[in-house]
Structures are given as C-alpha cells and as structure tokens.
Amino acid sequence: MELDNKDFWEKSTVVVSQDKKKKSSDFEFFMFQKAKAMYQKFGAIQNIKIFGCGTGREIESIAEYFNPTKMVASDIAENMIVKCNENLKIWNLDSITETLAIDAKEYNKVSDAFELVTILNSMMTYVIDRNDRITIFKNAKQILKSNGVIIGTVHNQEGTFLKSSFFKLRNLLSFYYGDAAGIRSTGFHGFKLKAYYYTKSGLQKDIESAGFKNIEIYSLEEYYALQNIKYDRSKGYNNLIFIAQK
C-alpha cells in the first residue's frame, strides 16, 4: 500500500518505529563541529531550526552540543509532533523548544531568526518534487541570520551494487525520466512511499540554486575516508551529508 509523504509518517506503527533513544552519529557530530566552526567568528549558535524532527530523536544531542537558548522543531506529521512533545518533557527541553506540525515548504513566514538550520534524518529524501526541495532550501536560507549555517543528510544514488545499478539504468533513460530518475519506492511496516535519491552533483546544484555559499558535500564513504576508516558500501546506505552557509 503506497501512501503520500504525510500519511506515511502519520501511521502509528511508523511513529513507534522512529521513537527510539538516539544519540547523534559520528557524522552528525562532524556536521555540528563544521557548523560551529563556520559561524564562530560571527557569534554563538543560540537559535536553531530543526526541520523533519519526527519524534525528536536528534534534538537532545543538538541541545547538548550547542546549548541553545531557543529551538523550533517542525514535522509534516501531527502524530510525530505529539510524540516529540512527550519526549521534550522527559528531556527537560520543552521550555526552550517550540514545535510545529507544518510542511517544510510552507515554513516561510520567518526571516533572519536562526544561526543554524538542520535537515537531518534524510527528510529531503521524502520530498519527491524538485521544486518543493528547492523551496525548502530557499526557506532555510530565508530564516537564517547572515552567515548562518545549514546542515543535513539525504539518500545517495551511489551505494550498494543493486541500488547503484538501479539508478545508473534510470539515469541512462533520463531523457524519459528527467529528474524523476532519482525516485524509487521505499517504506516499511507494510506501507510504501516514494523517495528521492540524490546524486552529489544534483545536491550541489539544488543548494546553490537557493543561494548558499561555502557548500561542502560528502558521501559517508568519503567522510569515513577522512577519518581513515574504511566504509563498506555493500552494507551501508552511503548517505550524502552537507554543510553550507548563507
């Protein structure tokens, strides 16, 4: 059964599957460090906008690392926000965190309010229309203060042999598929939805189109190579991580 993006994430079984205690991964901390270093000469990161927060799994680690005075966390699914609010109370972060159930492409009424925007958990993967993805990047730039930083993750077309082969074939037929060459069906718990898998060059192009500068993009394979650690693409997702500045 294939659902649209919002309906998929509203499902109770999907919400439960995402509601797990989670410390940020090493590559997420790498992005935190990069963001802090990029912004440090302009001041401290105190106001943070979190897109696609889900049940809030990354919020605690973000708060511990940056010690912000204000966070605004949003998600397309109301049921995710209900669970996120419960978790924020447990973590004693409810007093500094505002939550909103809103589509990221509609979060466009705020300007110059945040030093950091996060789009983690591959949220953009589930935005299959390129115009919508670019709108979200533009919204992120609008809400950032001057020289503010955006960080995030997306799914990568390059990974396991079967996944890479699938997308190579699709791209050979790009005259037919166009940007939709990056789309395939995914999901879990008996529910399906469409997802968009980026190429590194495509992600660069979309971030540039929103007007960001100082763009850095790494596949997980490239990130772990920087750490002198071998990454096994036959077992990992090989996601793309990105850092950029307004």
Phi, psi and omega per residue, in radians:
M1 nan 2.008 -3.113
E2 -1.661 2.311 -3.100
L3 -2.043 2.846 2.985
D4 -1.377 2.990 -3.002
N5 -0.957 -0.914 -3.076
K6 -1.105 -0.832 -3.099
D7 -1.071 -0.648 3.115
F8 -1.044 -0.859 -3.050
W9 -1.352 -0.186 3.055
E10 -1.415 -0.312 -3.069
K11 -1.080 2.327 -3.062
S12 -1.051 -0.676 -3.135
T13 -1.179 -0.585 3.092
V14 -1.222 -0.736 3.099
V15 -1.029 -0.814 -3.140
V16 -1.071 -0.694 -3.112
S17 -1.128 -0.470 -3.125
Q18 -1.581 -0.218 -3.040
D19 -1.544 1.243 3.135
K20 -2.231 2.443 3.090
K21 -1.018 2.215 -3.033
K22 -2.470 2.103 2.930
K23 -1.510 2.549 -3.134
S24 -1.057 2.581 -3.130
S25 -1.326 2.973 3.135
D26 -1.069 -0.680 -3.126
F27 -1.269 -0.464 3.040
E28 -1.219 -0.736 3.071
F29 -1.099 -0.593 3.045
F30 -1.017 -0.771 3.099
M31 -1.165 -0.689 3.072
F32 -1.003 -0.819 -3.126
Q33 -1.087 -0.760 3.129
K34 -1.076 -0.761 -3.133
A35 -1.102 -0.782 -3.141
K36 -1.083 -0.742 -3.141
A37 -1.162 -0.688 -3.139
M38 -1.111 -0.646 -2.996
Y39 -1.690 -0.202 -2.910
Q40 -1.028 -0.580 -3.124
K41 -1.324 -0.163 3.096
F42 -1.773 -0.157 3.135
G43 2.358 -2.937 -3.128
A44 -1.608 2.656 3.029
I45 -1.487 1.863 -3.065
Q46 -2.058 -0.392 -3.108
N47 -2.134 2.138 -2.985
I48 -2.258 2.294 3.039
K49 -1.842 2.190 -3.101
I50 -1.977 1.933 3.061
F51 -1.570 2.544 3.094
G52 1.090 0.818 -3.025
C53 -1.226 -0.361 -3.091
G54 0.993 -2.315 3.126
T55 -1.447 0.062 3.058
G56 1.635 0.309 -2.975
R57 -0.997 -0.604 -3.095
E58 -1.584 -0.149 -3.007
I59 -1.126 -0.724 -3.103
E60 -1.077 -0.766 3.134
S61 -1.161 -0.680 3.088
I62 -1.064 -0.780 -3.134
A63 -1.129 -0.717 3.138
E64 -1.129 -0.673 -3.081
Y65 -1.326 -0.798 -3.012
F66 -1.688 -0.335 -3.072
N67 0.864 0.980 -3.059
P68 -1.309 2.843 3.046
T69 -1.622 -0.402 3.141
K70 -2.612 2.395 2.992
M71 -2.281 2.512 3.008
V72 -2.137 2.065 -3.080
A73 -2.011 2.281 -3.128
S74 -2.328 2.738 3.096
D75 -2.651 2.668 -3.128
I76 -1.224 -0.394 -3.017
A77 -1.800 2.161 3.109
E78 -1.053 -0.682 -3.108
N79 -1.172 -0.554 3.043
M80 -1.137 -0.710 -3.129
I81 -1.175 -0.642 3.078
V82 -1.018 -0.842 -3.140
K83 -1.195 -0.644 3.106
C84 -1.061 -0.758 3.124
N85 -1.079 -0.674 3.085
E86 -1.087 -0.762 -3.123
N87 -1.180 -0.668 -3.138
L88 -1.071 -0.615 3.087
K89 -1.172 -0.727 3.114
I90 -1.082 -0.671 -3.092
W91 -1.508 0.012 -3.107
N92 1.023 0.658 3.110
L93 -1.993 0.050 -3.077
D94 -1.172 -0.462 -3.098
S95 -1.278 -0.390 -3.124
I96 -1.948 0.056 -3.061
T97 -2.131 2.140 3.006
E98 -1.680 2.423 3.120
T99 -2.097 2.580 -3.121
L100 -2.465 2.390 2.971
A101 -1.672 1.762 -3.058
I102 -2.718 2.543 3.029
D103 -1.203 2.320 -3.074
A104 -1.022 -0.541 -3.125
K105 -1.275 -0.192 3.114
E106 -1.761 -0.025 3.135
Y107 -1.520 1.418 -3.003
N108 -2.402 0.351 -3.105
K109 -1.760 0.047 -3.068
V110 -2.078 2.498 3.102
S111 -2.353 2.502 2.981
D112 0.905 0.789 -3.034
A113 -1.939 -0.341 -2.989
F114 -2.232 2.584 3.026
E115 -1.546 -0.384 -3.098
L116 -2.455 2.361 2.975
V117 -2.086 2.326 3.077
T118 -2.035 2.411 3.011
I119 -2.274 1.304 -3.041
L120 -1.642 -3.032 3.128
N121 0.970 0.467 3.100
S122 0.928 0.661 -3.120
M123 -0.967 -0.715 -3.074
M124 -1.147 -0.330 3.103
T125 -1.029 -0.515 -3.050
Y126 -1.687 0.202 3.027
V127 -1.864 1.724 -2.913
I128 -1.509 -0.283 3.124
D129 -1.587 2.155 -3.080
R130 -1.049 -0.694 3.134
N131 -1.047 -0.647 3.101
D132 -1.193 -0.699 3.121
R133 -1.103 -0.749 3.125
I134 -1.151 -0.662 3.077
T135 -1.031 -0.734 3.131
I136 -1.134 -0.748 3.073
F137 -1.066 -0.713 3.127
K138 -1.168 -0.693 3.072
N139 -1.066 -0.719 3.133
A140 -1.082 -0.733 3.118
K141 -1.138 -0.712 -3.117
Q142 -1.071 -0.698 -3.041
I143 -1.458 -0.178 3.110
L144 -1.395 2.546 2.960
K145 -1.222 2.882 3.088
S146 -0.952 2.268 -3.118
N147 1.234 0.174 3.051
G148 -1.136 2.911 -2.962
V149 -2.158 2.493 3.000
I150 -2.019 2.429 3.041
I151 -2.310 2.701 3.117
G152 -3.110 3.108 3.120
T153 -2.346 2.592 3.023
V154 -2.458 2.825 3.045
H155 -1.303 2.626 -2.999
N156 -1.979 2.431 3.066
Q157 -1.240 -0.368 -3.135
E158 -1.705 2.077 3.134
G159 -2.916 -2.080 3.106
T160 -1.090 2.805 -3.098
F161 -1.009 -0.812 -3.090
L162 -1.148 -0.745 3.137
K163 -1.136 -0.826 -3.138
S164 -1.051 -0.729 -3.132
S165 -1.141 -0.711 3.117
F166 -0.992 -0.857 -3.077
F167 -1.317 -0.529 3.056
K168 -1.088 -0.732 3.097
L169 -1.123 -0.771 3.131
R170 -1.060 -0.713 -3.116
N171 -1.249 -0.484 3.021
L172 -1.093 -0.451 3.131
L173 -1.814 0.455 -3.064
S174 -1.115 -0.394 3.061
F175 -1.061 -0.440 3.121
Y176 -1.681 -0.819 -3.054
Y177 -1.421 -0.542 -3.030
G178 1.091 -2.475 3.134
D179 -1.094 -0.423 -3.137
A180 -1.161 -0.078 3.045
A181 -1.043 -0.418 -3.134
G182 -1.503 0.044 -3.066
I183 -1.684 2.370 2.944
R184 -2.583 2.893 -3.121
S185 -1.444 2.437 3.092
T186 -2.513 -2.968 3.113
G187 2.358 -3.096 3.134
F188 -2.868 3.017 -3.105
H189 0.981 0.585 3.066
G190 1.459 -0.008 -3.137
F191 -1.989 2.541 -3.137
K192 -2.101 2.686 2.970
L193 -2.662 2.816 3.107
K194 -1.466 2.554 3.142
A195 -2.383 2.649 3.137
Y196 -1.908 2.223 3.131
Y197 -1.873 2.196 -3.064
Y198 -1.499 2.672 2.755
T199 -1.618 2.783 3.119
K200 -1.083 -0.758 -3.136
S201 -1.163 -0.636 3.112
G202 -1.154 -0.688 3.108
L203 -1.150 -0.760 3.086
Q204 -0.972 -0.811 -3.103
K205 -1.092 -0.763 -3.116
D206 -1.176 -0.714 3.125
I207 -1.171 -0.708 3.090
E208 -1.092 -0.671 -3.086
S209 -1.118 -0.411 3.096
A210 -1.480 -0.113 3.063
G211 1.678 0.238 3.127
F212 -1.361 2.767 3.093
K213 -2.199 3.076 3.093
N214 0.866 0.825 -3.060
I215 -1.410 2.261 3.035
E216 -2.183 2.261 3.132
I217 -2.300 2.323 3.123
Y218 -2.354 2.407 2.861
S219 -1.309 2.820 3.086
L220 -1.083 -0.585 3.081
E221 -1.055 -0.742 3.113
E222 -1.221 -0.697 3.116
Y223 -1.056 -0.845 -3.113
Y224 -1.186 -0.497 3.051
A225 -1.103 -0.632 3.077
L226 -1.096 -0.501 3.141
Q227 -1.625 0.127 -3.087
N228 1.031 0.658 3.110
I229 -2.106 2.297 3.119
K230 -1.373 2.335 3.138
Y231 -1.922 2.243 -3.096
D232 -1.617 1.753 -3.122
R233 -1.154 -0.326 3.138
S234 -1.276 -0.228 -3.113
K235 -2.122 -0.348 -3.057
G236 -1.827 2.901 -3.126
Y237 -1.361 -0.401 -3.127
N238 0.974 0.700 -3.139
N239 -0.978 2.799 3.004
L240 -1.676 2.368 3.039
I241 -2.008 2.570 -3.100
F242 -2.446 2.603 3.063
I243 -2.384 2.353 3.120
A244 -2.666 2.899 -3.030
Q245 -2.252 2.532 3.108
K246 -1.283 nan nan
